[in-house]
Amino acid sequence: MISTGSKHIMNFMCSLFLLFSAAYPNQNADAQNNTDRAAFSLAMKDLQSAIRAKNFVKAGVYFHYPFFTAKEDQANGKELPVDPIDKKEFDNYKNDIFHKDVCRILPKLGLEAVSEVTEHKDSYYTVLREHTDPNTRLYELYAQYAGESGASESYFGFVFGKIKGRYKILAYYGKWPLR
């Protein structure tokens, strides 16, 4: 039999638990975000290490196929990922994807060059999200830099998504099409 004092303590503890549950409803979402961010950071660091060593075969294991190599404006305000390559084609395009500016810049980038893709309405990311694990985040690594002549800017971007529990690169885009 539970004493009256014990009942009060149990009621107090239950009330306290309910109060904290109501005050912090997104703890699971925050934990998932932290887990995703940590998994992405590890993948990015490993990719940077592979590119720094010019080990494009190792970098290629971070690709998900079909791997999209461009963004295309559909003339209706929507952009879509296009020009997919498969694993067999990667060898033909690896030096174009990891061109000298990517090899020079990407290994030096920190997390300030990464943004979490939160917009669900953008058609480009919506299509890419279809290839990922449900309820996981997309991350975009983006760099803008001066071109060789110094007169015009250039850029590249890589979009990462979680597939079968691991972050992979879904797409690459740059100022100039890959093919």
Buried (B, 14 or more C-beta within 10 A) or exposed (E): EEEEEEEEEEEEEEEEEEEEEEEEEEEEEEEBBEEBBEBBBEBBEBBBEBBEEEEBEBBBEBBBBBBBBBBBEEEEEBBBBBBEBEEEBBEEBBEBBBBEBBBEBBBEBEEEBBEEBEEEEBBBBBBBBEBBBEEBBBBBBBBEEEEEEEEEEBEBBBBBBBBEEBBBBBBBBBEEEBE
